[in-house]
Amino acid sequence: MSIAQEGDFAPDFSLPLDDGTSFTLSGHRGHRLVLYFYPEDDSGGCVNENQEFSALSAQFAQRGALLVGISPNDLESHRKFRAKYGLVVPLAADPDRVAIEAFGLWQLKKLYGREFMGLIRTSFIIDADGRIARTIRATRIIGHAQKMLEALDAMDAPKATKKGKKA
Protein backbone atom coordinates (compact mmCIF):
# COMPACT_ATOMS: atom_id res chain seq x y z
CA MET A 1 0.00 0.00 0.00
CA SER A 2 1.29 3.47 -0.84
CA ILE A 3 1.29 6.48 1.47
CA ALA A 4 -1.81 8.69 1.26
CA GLN A 5 -1.31 11.34 -1.40
CA GLU A 6 -1.64 15.10 -1.37
CA GLY A 7 -4.97 16.18 -2.81
CA ASP A 8 -6.79 13.04 -1.66
CA PHE A 9 -9.40 13.15 1.06
CA ALA A 10 -7.77 12.04 4.29
CA PRO A 11 -8.99 8.62 5.42
CA ASP A 12 -11.47 9.00 8.25
CA PHE A 13 -10.76 7.28 11.54
CA SER A 14 -11.60 7.45 15.22
CA LEU A 15 -9.02 6.77 17.94
CA PRO A 16 -8.89 7.21 21.71
CA LEU A 17 -6.74 10.02 23.08
CA ASP A 18 -4.56 9.83 26.17
CA ASP A 19 -6.76 12.39 27.97
CA GLY A 20 -9.76 10.01 27.94
CA THR A 21 -11.54 11.61 24.98
CA SER A 22 -11.51 10.44 21.39
CA PHE A 23 -10.42 11.96 18.10
CA THR A 24 -12.41 11.48 14.90
CA LEU A 25 -10.89 13.04 11.82
CA SER A 26 -14.21 13.91 10.15
CA GLY A 27 -15.32 15.64 13.36
CA HIS A 28 -12.72 18.33 12.69
CA ARG A 29 -13.86 19.44 9.24
CA GLY A 30 -13.60 23.18 8.97
CA HIS A 31 -10.26 23.20 10.82
CA ARG A 32 -6.72 22.48 9.76
CA LEU A 33 -4.97 19.52 11.33
CA VAL A 34 -1.39 18.39 11.60
CA LEU A 35 -1.17 14.65 12.20
CA TYR A 36 2.26 13.28 12.98
CA PHE A 37 2.77 9.53 13.04
CA TYR A 38 5.67 8.23 15.11
CA PRO A 39 6.80 4.64 15.85
CA GLU A 40 7.15 4.28 19.61
CA ASP A 41 6.69 6.12 22.90
CA ASP A 42 9.80 6.74 24.97
CA SER A 43 12.34 5.89 22.27
CA GLY A 44 15.11 8.38 21.45
CA GLY A 45 13.89 9.88 18.21
CA CYS A 46 10.26 9.80 19.26
CA VAL A 47 11.06 11.64 22.49
CA ASN A 48 12.83 14.37 20.49
CA GLU A 49 10.01 14.64 17.97
CA ASN A 50 7.25 14.84 20.56
CA GLN A 51 9.17 17.36 22.67
CA GLU A 52 9.68 19.55 19.60
CA PHE A 53 6.01 19.42 18.59
CA SER A 54 5.04 20.21 22.20
CA ALA A 55 7.46 23.15 22.36
CA LEU A 56 5.99 24.57 19.13
CA SER A 57 2.33 23.73 19.87
CA ALA A 58 1.36 27.37 20.53
CA GLN A 59 2.78 28.35 17.14
CA PHE A 60 0.71 25.64 15.44
CA ALA A 61 -2.37 26.94 17.29
CA GLN A 62 -1.59 30.52 16.12
CA ARG A 63 -1.72 29.19 12.57
CA GLY A 64 -5.10 27.59 13.21
CA ALA A 65 -3.81 24.01 13.17
CA LEU A 66 -4.69 21.32 15.70
CA LEU A 67 -1.83 18.92 16.42
CA VAL A 68 -2.31 15.20 17.10
CA GLY A 69 0.45 12.63 17.56
CA ILE A 70 -0.37 9.04 16.57
CA SER A 71 1.55 5.86 17.32
CA PRO A 72 0.77 2.15 17.68
CA ASN A 73 1.26 2.38 21.46
CA ASP A 74 -1.68 1.95 23.84
CA LEU A 75 -3.26 4.61 26.05
CA GLU A 76 -1.35 3.64 29.19
CA SER A 77 1.95 3.97 27.34
CA HIS A 78 0.87 7.40 26.03
CA ARG A 79 -0.10 8.60 29.51
CA LYS A 80 3.26 7.58 30.98
CA PHE A 81 5.10 9.10 28.01
CA ARG A 82 3.23 12.42 28.33
CA ALA A 83 3.82 12.63 32.08
CA LYS A 84 7.50 11.69 31.89
CA TYR A 85 8.34 14.39 29.33
CA GLY A 86 5.66 17.04 30.03
CA LEU A 87 4.18 16.72 26.55
CA VAL A 88 1.20 18.93 25.64
CA VAL A 89 0.13 17.51 22.26
CA PRO A 90 -2.78 15.03 22.39
CA LEU A 91 -1.59 11.49 21.66
CA ALA A 92 -3.87 9.04 19.85
CA ALA A 93 -3.48 5.32 20.52
CA ASP A 94 -3.56 3.12 17.40
CA PRO A 95 -2.45 -0.38 18.52
CA ASP A 96 -4.69 -1.95 15.84
CA ARG A 97 -3.09 0.36 13.23
CA VAL A 98 -6.46 1.67 12.00
CA ALA A 99 -5.20 5.13 11.01
CA ILE A 100 -1.62 3.98 10.43
CA GLU A 101 -2.69 1.49 7.75
CA ALA A 102 -5.38 3.80 6.31
CA PHE A 103 -2.64 6.37 5.62
CA GLY A 104 -0.39 3.64 4.15
CA LEU A 105 2.30 3.99 6.80
CA TRP A 106 2.72 0.33 7.88
CA GLN A 107 5.37 -0.85 5.47
CA LEU A 108 8.42 -3.02 5.09
CA LYS A 109 11.47 -1.33 6.58
CA LYS A 110 15.16 -2.18 6.48
CA LEU A 111 17.63 -1.47 9.25
CA TYR A 112 21.18 -2.81 9.40
CA GLY A 113 20.34 -5.47 6.81
CA ARG A 114 17.26 -6.67 8.71
CA GLU A 115 13.78 -6.39 7.19
CA PHE A 116 10.65 -5.91 9.30
CA MET A 117 7.22 -4.30 9.16
CA GLY A 118 6.96 -0.94 10.87
CA LEU A 119 5.61 2.57 10.84
CA ILE A 120 7.05 5.04 8.33
CA ARG A 121 7.48 8.29 10.32
CA THR A 122 5.38 10.81 8.37
CA SER A 123 3.32 13.93 9.03
CA PHE A 124 0.29 15.27 7.22
CA ILE A 125 -1.39 18.65 6.99
CA ILE A 126 -5.12 18.15 6.51
CA ASP A 127 -6.95 21.21 5.19
CA ALA A 128 -10.31 22.44 6.44
CA ASP A 129 -12.09 20.48 3.69
CA GLY A 130 -10.55 17.20 4.85
CA ARG A 131 -8.03 16.87 2.03
CA ILE A 132 -4.36 16.08 2.49
CA ALA A 133 -2.62 19.37 1.77
CA ARG A 134 0.94 18.25 2.56
CA THR A 135 2.67 14.94 3.22
CA ILE A 136 6.13 15.21 4.76
CA ARG A 137 8.20 12.20 5.64
CA ALA A 138 10.39 12.77 8.69
CA THR A 139 13.80 11.91 7.29
CA ARG A 140 15.49 14.03 9.97
CA ILE A 141 13.72 13.99 13.32
CA ILE A 142 15.28 17.11 14.79
CA GLY A 143 13.70 20.05 12.99
CA HIS A 144 10.72 18.07 11.65
CA ALA A 145 8.14 20.02 13.69
CA GLN A 146 9.69 23.29 12.50
CA LYS A 147 9.51 21.98 8.93
CA MET A 148 5.77 21.38 9.43
CA LEU A 149 5.33 24.97 10.68
CA GLU A 150 7.15 26.22 7.60
CA ALA A 151 4.86 24.12 5.40
CA LEU A 152 1.82 25.76 7.03
CA ASP A 153 3.36 29.19 6.45
CA ALA A 154 4.07 28.36 2.81
CA MET A 155 0.45 27.33 2.35
CA ASP A 156 -0.67 30.67 3.80
CA ALA A 157 1.77 32.82 1.80
CA PRO A 158 0.25 34.91 -0.99
CA LYS A 159 0.60 33.18 -4.33
CA ALA A 160 2.93 34.88 -6.83
CA THR A 161 1.79 35.49 -10.35
CA LYS A 162 3.83 34.56 -13.42
CA LYS A 163 5.26 38.09 -13.55
CA GLY A 164 6.52 37.82 -9.98
CA LYS A 165 3.82 40.08 -8.51
CA LYS A 166 1.72 39.04 -5.58
CA ALA A 167 -1.82 38.06 -6.41
C-alpha positions in Angstrom: 0.0 0.0 0.0 1.3 3.5 -0.8 1.3 6.5 1.5 -1.8 8.7 1.3 -1.3 11.3 -1.4 -1.6 15.1 -1.4 -5.0 16.2 -2.8 -6.8 13.0 -1.7 -9.4 13.2 1.1 -7.8 12.0 4.3 -9.0 8.6 5.4 -11.5 9.0 8.2 -10.8 7.3 11.5 -11.6 7.5 15.2 -9.0 6.8 17.9 -8.9 7.2 21.7 -6.7 10.0 23.1 -4.6 9.8 26.2 -6.8 12.4 28.0 -9.8 10.0 27.9 -11.5 11.6 25.0 -11.5 10.4 21.4 -10.4 12.0 18.1 -12.4 11.5 14.9 -10.9 13.0 11.8 -14.2 13.9 10.1 -15.3 15.6 13.4 -12.7 18.3 12.7 -13.9 19.4 9.2 -13.6 23.2 9.0 -10.3 23.2 10.8 -6.7 22.5 9.8 -5.0 19.5 11.3 -1.4 18.4 11.6 -1.2 14.7 12.2 2.3 13.3 13.0 2.8 9.5 13.0 5.7 8.2 15.1 6.8 4.6 15.8 7.2 4.3 19.6 6.7 6.1 22.9 9.8 6.7 25.0 12.3 5.9 22.3 15.1 8.4 21.4 13.9 9.9 18.2 10.3 9.8 19.3 11.1 11.6 22.5 12.8 14.4 20.5 10.0 14.6 18.0 7.2 14.8 20.6 9.2 17.4 22.7 9.7 19.5 19.6 6.0 19.4 18.6 5.0 20.2 22.2 7.5 23.2 22.4 6.0 24.6 19.1 2.3 23.7 19.9 1.4 27.4 20.5 2.8 28.4 17.1 0.7 25.6 15.4 -2.4 26.9 17.3 -1.6 30.5 16.1 -1.7 29.2 12.6 -5.1 27.6 13.2 -3.8 24.0 13.2 -4.7 21.3 15.7 -1.8 18.9 16.4 -2.3 15.2 17.1 0.4 12.6 17.6 -0.4 9.0 16.6 1.5 5.9 17.3 0.8 2.2 17.7 1.3 2.4 21.5 -1.7 1.9 23.8 -3.3 4.6 26.0 -1.4 3.6 29.2 2.0 4.0 27.3 0.9 7.4 26.0 -0.1 8.6 29.5 3.3 7.6 31.0 5.1 9.1 28.0 3.2 12.4 28.3 3.8 12.6 32.1 7.5 11.7 31.9 8.3 14.4 29.3 5.7 17.0 30.0 4.2 16.7 26.6 1.2 18.9 25.6 0.1 17.5 22.3 -2.8 15.0 22.4 -1.6 11.5 21.7 -3.9 9.0 19.9 -3.5 5.3 20.5 -3.6 3.1 17.4 -2.4 -0.4 18.5 -4.7 -2.0 15.8 -3.1 0.4 13.2 -6.5 1.7 12.0 -5.2 5.1 11.0 -1.6 4.0 10.4 -2.7 1.5 7.8 -5.4 3.8 6.3 -2.6 6.4 5.6 -0.4 3.6 4.2 2.3 4.0 6.8 2.7 0.3 7.9 5.4 -0.9 5.5 8.4 -3.0 5.1 11.5 -1.3 6.6 15.2 -2.2 6.5 17.6 -1.5 9.2 21.2 -2.8 9.4 20.3 -5.5 6.8 17.3 -6.7 8.7 13.8 -6.4 7.2 10.7 -5.9 9.3 7.2 -4.3 9.2 7.0 -0.9 10.9 5.6 2.6 10.8 7.0 5.0 8.3 7.5 8.3 10.3 5.4 10.8 8.4 3.3 13.9 9.0 0.3 15.3 7.2 -1.4 18.6 7.0 -5.1 18.2 6.5 -6.9 21.2 5.2 -10.3 22.4 6.4 -12.1 20.5 3.7 -10.5 17.2 4.9 -8.0 16.9 2.0 -4.4 16.1 2.5 -2.6 19.4 1.8 0.9 18.2 2.6 2.7 14.9 3.2 6.1 15.2 4.8 8.2 12.2 5.6 10.4 12.8 8.7 13.8 11.9 7.3 15.5 14.0 10.0 13.7 14.0 13.3 15.3 17.1 14.8 13.7 20.0 13.0 10.7 18.1 11.7 8.1 20.0 13.7 9.7 23.3 12.5 9.5 22.0 8.9 5.8 21.4 9.4 5.3 25.0 10.7 7.1 26.2 7.6 4.9 24.1 5.4 1.8 25.8 7.0 3.4 29.2 6.5 4.1 28.4 2.8 0.5 27.3 2.3 -0.7 30.7 3.8 1.8 32.8 1.8 0.2 34.9 -1.0 0.6 33.2 -4.3 2.9 34.9 -6.8 1.8 35.5 -10.4 3.8 34.6 -13.4 5.3 38.1 -13.5 6.5 37.8 -10.0 3.8 40.1 -8.5 1.7 39.0 -5.6 -1.8 38.1 -6.4 
